[in-house]
Amino acid sequence: MSLSQVLFHLKEGADKVIETSCATVILKGARAYKIKKSVDYGFLDFTSVEKRRAALLRELRYNQRMAADIYLGVEEIAGESVLVMRRFDTAGVLAEQSEAEQDWSPDLNMIDDLGRLVARFHAGSEICRDEGHINNIKYVIDSNKKNIEVFRGQLGSEAVDAYDKAIQEAYEAVKADVFSRFEEGQVRHCHGDLHLGNILIEHGKPVLFDCIEFNERLSQIDVLYDLAFLLMDLWVRGHKTAANRVLNVYLEQSARLEGEVEHVYAGLKLLPLYLSVRAGVRCHVNANYVGEAHYGLDKARLYLDAARAFLDVTPASLVAIGGLSGSGKSTRSRALAPEMTRAPGGIIVRSDEIRKRLWACPEFEALPREAYAPEENSRVYEHMLHVAETVIRSGQPTILDATFREASWRQRAEALATANGVAFSGIWLNVSDEARLQRIAQREKDVSDATVDVAIKQQNIDLAAVSWQVEG
């Protein structure tokens, strides 16, 4: 049989047929069957049986890393290769949910799970050693330039030229850091296409699917650039709290798994560039939308504006939020972080989480009493300030979340900001003992080990000695 005959055979009795630019997906019962089209777009070539088979085998192998129960195997039908998948409800795809409901917002518990999932996936991904992939981000920048240029008339010459100038300057400013990320082992075999359209929620848990298999230059990338697609997609869709939350959870989990603070946090210097490049990708993808042209171009303009805005970075700043256990420091930090000036908001450095990390203790398990000895407290604060300095030097706004009961640590936080030339704000949350104890009694799955008994024993400090802004 020819390719067209195999397609005709599979389509018999199909529930639905989905056509993409390079594949046909046939939904039939509990299965989905995917066949590559005989096309050559330059960056992919499926014009022979052998090339289509190789591409489907790569697609199976790469996606089974994340979704083995969806990607079942490759079968041969009359000499043509067919990818067999478990059919799933597309209503569970995050992009579908976002577009179906105007006031939809992601569940933050799911977002936490998503941040942890991506961090674990990246930590276990194969490190790229091929120096031919050392600068794949420039490959995408140049590709974006070429693809956006096609729509210069529709998007506006001034806007296209302004973005091209800004992205080239942004890349040149951090080119050495791009190369350093390769040397540090942060360029890995990633998903490559990690936007909301490729994240499925099943049984309340996120599943990553449909990674890039056709071009190694798009999948052998910096892990932070891989994450940037998800962050950008959430941010531009208006889900800023979710974007900030997934970044913070990702960083904390990566620090646990990777063990190198500098490798995890210093890479944030590249985040404006990475977010912008991802928005540039969505610009030309939407401009090529095969449906209603006006809709696609409106979206393309939106993403072009976002791509330019991501490069308008503002100076870093440091906020320290202190208070006794149960005073609401984490709640205050999480509310403030998405509103800080540089997308996707502030990085929260939590003393409770760092203490668990230093002791290699799961986030929601209690530490032994000796973990709270005075020398351990000092170790936690020193590490917290070290992480904060790394983040500040990357340019990202930072929030310190700790009790800060000792004046010396409050002074150290202020000195850190001064030494790095960034603005500082100190906030002390002054909450009644009754309110604090009630909050602690109601906690579930919280990183803090503070109990009601511990909170009762904490001594209120003299507010007259606190130079920070007192809220309560």
C-alpha positions in Angstrom: 0.0 0.0 0.0 1.0 3.6 -0.6 1.0 6.2 2.2 -2.4 7.5 1.1 -3.8 3.9 1.0 -2.7 3.3 4.6 -4.3 6.5 5.7 -7.5 5.6 3.9 -7.5 2.2 5.6 -7.0 3.7 9.1 -9.6 6.4 8.6 -12.3 3.8 8.1 -14.6 3.9 11.1 -12.6 6.7 12.7 -14.2 8.9 15.4 -12.2 11.9 14.4 -9.3 12.9 12.2 -6.8 15.6 13.1 -4.6 17.2 10.5 -1.4 19.1 11.4 1.3 20.5 9.1 3.4 17.3 9.3 1.1 14.5 10.6 -2.3 13.0 10.5 -3.8 11.7 13.8 -6.7 9.3 13.7 -8.9 8.8 16.8 -10.6 5.5 16.9 -12.1 4.0 20.0 -9.5 3.9 22.8 -6.6 4.4 20.5 -5.0 7.2 18.5 -2.9 6.5 15.4 -0.3 9.0 14.1 1.2 8.9 10.7 3.9 11.4 9.4 3.1 13.2 6.2 5.5 13.1 3.3 6.7 16.7 3.7 10.0 18.5 3.7 10.1 21.9 5.6 13.9 22.2 5.8 14.0 21.8 9.5 12.3 18.4 9.1 12.2 15.9 6.2 9.6 13.0 6.1 9.7 12.4 2.4 10.7 8.7 2.6 9.3 5.6 4.4 12.7 5.3 6.3 12.7 8.9 7.4 9.1 8.7 8.6 9.8 5.4 10.5 12.9 6.9 12.2 11.0 10.0 13.2 8.2 8.0 14.8 10.6 5.8 16.6 12.3 8.9 18.0 8.9 10.3 19.0 8.0 7.1 20.8 11.4 6.9 22.6 11.5 10.5 23.6 7.9 10.8 24.8 8.0 7.5 26.8 10.4 9.3 29.2 7.4 11.3 30.4 4.2 9.6 29.2 4.9 5.9 28.7 1.3 4.9 29.3 0.2 7.2 26.4 2.9 6.3 23.8 2.4 2.6 23.3 4.5 1.6 20.3 5.1 1.8 16.6 3.4 -0.7 14.3 3.9 -1.5 10.6 1.0 -1.4 8.3 1.7 -2.4 4.7 5.3 -1.0 5.0 4.2 2.3 6.6 5.0 3.1 10.2 2.2 4.2 12.5 2.6 5.5 16.1 0.0 4.0 18.4 -1.1 6.0 21.4 -3.7 5.7 24.2 -6.4 8.1 23.4 -7.0 10.7 26.1 -9.6 13.4 26.8 -8.3 16.6 25.2 -10.4 18.6 27.6 -7.7 17.8 30.2 -5.1 19.7 28.2 -4.2 23.0 30.0 -4.5 25.1 26.8 -7.9 23.7 26.1 -9.0 24.5 29.7 -7.6 28.0 29.4 -9.4 28.8 26.2 -12.7 27.1 27.1 -13.3 29.3 30.2 -12.8 33.0 30.2 -12.2 33.2 33.9 -10.2 30.0 34.2 -7.2 29.9 36.4 -4.8 27.0 37.1 -5.2 25.1 40.4 -2.1 26.1 42.4 -1.6 22.6 44.0 -1.4 21.2 40.4 1.0 24.0 39.5 3.2 23.0 42.4 3.1 19.4 41.1 4.0 20.7 37.6 7.0 22.6 38.9 8.3 19.5 40.7 7.6 17.3 37.7 9.6 19.5 35.3 12.5 19.8 37.7 12.7 16.0 38.1 12.5 15.5 34.4 15.3 18.0 33.7 17.4 16.5 36.5 17.2 13.1 34.9 17.6 14.3 31.3 20.7 13.4 29.3 23.4 16.1 29.4 24.4 17.3 25.9 28.1 16.9 25.2 28.0 17.8 21.5 29.5 21.3 21.1 27.5 21.7 17.9 24.6 22.4 20.2 26.4 24.9 22.4 24.5 27.9 20.9 21.1 26.5 19.9 19.4 29.6 21.3 21.0 31.7 18.6 19.7 29.2 16.0 16.2 29.9 17.3 16.7 33.7 17.4 17.8 33.6 13.7 15.0 31.3 12.8 12.5 33.6 14.5 13.9 36.6 12.6 13.4 34.8 9.3 9.9 33.6 10.1 8.6 36.9 11.6 10.0 38.9 8.6 7.5 37.1 6.4 4.7 39.0 8.2 6.4 42.4 8.3 3.6 44.1 6.5 0.9 42.7 8.8 2.8 43.1 12.0 4.3 46.5 11.3 7.8 47.2 10.1 8.6 49.4 13.1 7.6 46.8 15.6 9.5 44.0 13.7 12.7 46.1 13.5 12.5 47.2 17.1 12.2 43.6 18.3 15.0 42.4 16.1 17.3 45.1 17.4 16.4 44.4 21.0 16.7 40.6 20.9 20.1 40.9 19.1 21.4 43.3 21.7 20.0 41.1 24.6 21.7 38.1 23.2 25.1 39.8 22.8 24.9 41.0 26.4 24.6 37.4 27.7 26.4 35.3 25.0 29.2 34.3 27.4 26.6 33.1 29.9 24.9 31.0 27.2 28.2 29.2 26.5 28.8 28.8 30.3 25.5 27.0 30.7 26.7 24.4 28.2 30.0 23.9 30.0 28.0 23.5 33.3 25.9 20.7 31.9 22.7 22.7 31.8 22.1 22.0 28.1 20.2 18.7 28.0 17.8 16.6 26.0 14.7 18.5 27.0 11.0 18.5 26.0 11.5 21.4 23.6 7.8 22.4 23.3 6.7 22.8 26.9 3.7 25.1 26.5 0.1 24.6 27.9 -1.0 22.7 24.8 1.4 19.9 25.6 0.5 19.4 29.3 -2.3 17.1 30.2 -4.0 16.8 33.6 -5.2 13.3 34.4 -6.4 12.3 37.8 -5.4 15.7 39.1 -1.7 15.2 38.0 0.2 16.8 35.2 1.6 14.7 32.3 4.1 16.1 29.7 3.6 14.9 26.1 4.3 15.7 22.5 7.9 16.7 22.9 10.0 17.7 19.9 11.6 14.8 18.1 12.4 16.1 14.6 15.2 18.6 15.3 17.9 18.2 17.9 18.7 21.9 17.8 15.2 22.5 19.3 15.4 19.8 21.9 19.1 19.9 23.0 18.6 23.1 24.9 19.2 24.9 28.2 16.8 23.5 30.8 15.8 27.0 31.8 14.9 27.7 28.1 12.8 24.6 28.2 11.0 25.9 31.3 10.7 29.4 29.8 8.0 28.2 27.3 5.7 27.2 30.2 6.5 30.4 32.1 5.9 32.6 29.0 2.7 30.9 28.1 1.2 31.3 31.6 2.4 34.9 31.8 1.0 36.1 28.5 -2.3 34.3 29.1 -2.6 36.4 32.3 -1.8 33.6 34.8 1.0 35.5 36.5 0.6 33.9 39.9 0.8 30.5 38.4 3.9 31.4 36.3 5.6 32.8 39.4 4.6 29.8 41.5 5.9 27.2 39.0 9.2 29.0 38.7 9.7 29.1 42.5 8.8 25.5 43.0 11.0 24.5 40.1 14.0 26.3 41.5 13.6 24.8 45.0 13.2 21.3 43.6 16.1 21.7 41.2 18.3 23.0 44.0 17.5 19.8 46.0 18.2 17.5 43.0 21.2 19.3 41.4 22.9 20.5 44.6 24.6 23.4 42.8 23.0 26.7 43.8 25.0 28.7 41.2 23.9 26.4 38.4 20.3 26.6 39.4 19.9 30.2 40.3 22.6 32.1 38.3 21.0 31.0 35.1 18.1 33.4 35.9 20.2 36.1 34.2 19.2 34.5 30.9 15.5 34.3 31.7 14.5 37.6 30.0 16.2 36.5 26.7 14.6 33.0 27.0 11.1 34.3 27.6 11.4 36.7 24.7 12.6 34.0 22.3 9.7 31.8 23.3 7.2 34.6 22.7 8.9 35.2 19.3 8.2 31.6 18.4 4.6 31.9 19.3 4.4 35.1 17.2 5.2 33.5 13.9 3.4 30.3 14.8 0.2 32.3 15.3 0.8 34.4 12.2 0.8 31.2 10.2 -2.5 30.1 11.7 -4.4 28.3 9.0 -7.9 29.2 10.4 -9.2 32.7 10.6 -6.4 35.0 9.5 -7.5 38.0 11.6 -7.4 35.8 14.8 -3.9 34.5 14.1 -2.5 37.9 13.4 -4.0 39.4 16.5 -2.4 36.7 18.5 0.9 37.2 16.7 0.9 40.9 17.5 0.2 40.1 21.2 3.2 37.8 21.3 5.4 40.2 19.5 4.6 42.9 22.0 5.2 40.4 24.8 8.5 39.4 23.3 9.7 43.0 23.3 8.4 43.7 26.8 10.3 40.7 28.3 13.5 42.5 27.3 12.6 45.7 29.2 14.2 44.6 32.4 14.3 46.7 35.6 16.9 46.6 38.3 16.7 43.8 40.9 15.4 44.5 44.4 15.4 42.7 47.8 12.5 42.4 50.1 12.8 40.7 53.5 9.6 39.5 55.3 10.0 38.6 59.0 7.7 37.7 61.8 7.0 35.0 64.4 5.7 31.6 63.3 2.2 31.8 61.9 2.4 35.5 61.1 1.7 34.9 57.4 5.1 35.4 55.9 4.7 32.7 53.2 1.2 34.0 52.2 2.6 37.6 52.0 5.6 36.5 50.0 3.5 34.6 47.5 1.1 37.5 47.1 3.9 40.0 46.5 6.2 37.9 44.2 4.1 37.9 41.0 3.7 41.7 41.2 7.4 42.4 41.3 8.8 44.3 38.3 10.6 41.6 36.2 8.7 38.8 34.7 7.8 36.3 36.0 8.1 38.0 39.4 10.2 37.6 42.5 12.2 34.6 43.6 11.2 33.5 47.2 14.0 32.2 49.3 12.4 30.4 52.3 14.4 29.6 55.5 12.1 26.7 56.3 12.6 25.1 52.8 16.4 25.7 52.9 16.6 24.0 56.4 14.9 20.9 55.0 17.1 21.0 51.9 20.3 21.2 53.9 19.2 18.2 56.0 18.2 16.3 52.8 14.7 16.0 54.4 11.5 15.8 52.4 9.7 19.1 52.3 6.7 18.0 54.4 8.5 15.7 56.9 9.5 17.0 60.4 13.1 17.6 61.2 14.7 16.4 64.5 15.2 18.9 67.3 18.9 19.3 66.6 18.1 20.8 63.2 17.0 23.9 65.1 20.2 24.3 67.2 21.7 27.8 67.2 24.6 26.7 64.9 22.0 25.2 62.5 20.0 28.4 62.5 23.2 30.3 61.5 23.9 27.8 58.7 20.4 28.2 57.4 20.6 32.0 57.4 24.0 32.1 55.7 22.9 29.7 53.0 19.7 31.7 52.5 21.6 35.0 52.1 24.0 33.2 49.7 21.1 32.1 47.5 19.5 35.5 47.6 22.8 37.2 46.5 23.0 34.7 43.6 19.5 35.6 42.5 20.0 39.4 42.9 23.2 39.3 40.8 21.2 37.5 38.1 18.9 40.6 38.0 15.8 38.9 39.4 13.9 40.5 42.3 14.2 38.5 45.5 12.1 37.9 48.7 13.6 36.5 51.9 11.1 34.6 54.0 12.3 33.9 57.6 11.5 34.9 61.2 14.4 37.4 61.4 13.9 37.5 65.2 17.6 38.4 65.7 18.5 42.0 64.8 21.9 40.8 63.4 20.2 38.8 60.6 17.9 41.8 59.8 21.0 43.9 59.5 22.7 41.3 57.3 19.8 41.3 54.9 20.0 45.1 54.6 23.7 44.9 54.1 23.3 42.4 51.4 21.1 44.8 49.4 23.5 47.7 50.0 26.6 45.6 48.9 24.8 44.7 45.6 23.5 48.1 44.9 19.8 47.2 45.0 16.8 48.7 46.7 15.8 47.1 50.0 12.4 46.8 51.8 12.0 45.1 55.2 8.6 44.1 56.4 7.8 42.8 59.9 4.4 41.0 60.3 3.0 41.8 63.7 0.1 39.4 64.3 -1.7 38.5 67.5 -0.7 35.3 69.3 -4.3 34.1 68.9 -4.3 34.5 65.2 -0.8 32.9 64.8 -1.8 29.8 66.8 -5.0 29.4 64.9 -3.2 29.5 61.6 -0.6 26.9 62.8 -3.3 24.6 64.0 -5.0 24.6 60.6 -1.8 23.9 58.6 -1.7 20.9 56.2 1.3 19.9 54.1 3.4 22.9 55.2 7.2 23.1 55.0 7.3 24.7 58.5 7.8 22.5 61.4 6.5 25.1 63.9 3.8 23.6 66.1 1.4 25.4 68.4 3.7 24.6 71.4 6.7 26.1 69.5 4.8 29.2 68.6 3.6 29.7 72.2 7.3 29.7 73.4 8.4 32.3 70.9 9.0 35.6 72.5 7.6 38.8 70.9 10.4 41.2 70.0 10.5 44.9 70.9 8.9 46.6 67.9 10.7 49.8 68.8 13.9 48.0 67.9 12.6 47.0 64.4 13.5 49.5 61.7 11.4 47.6 59.1 7.9 48.5 58.1 5.5 46.9 60.6 2.3 45.4 59.3 -0.4 43.6 61.2 
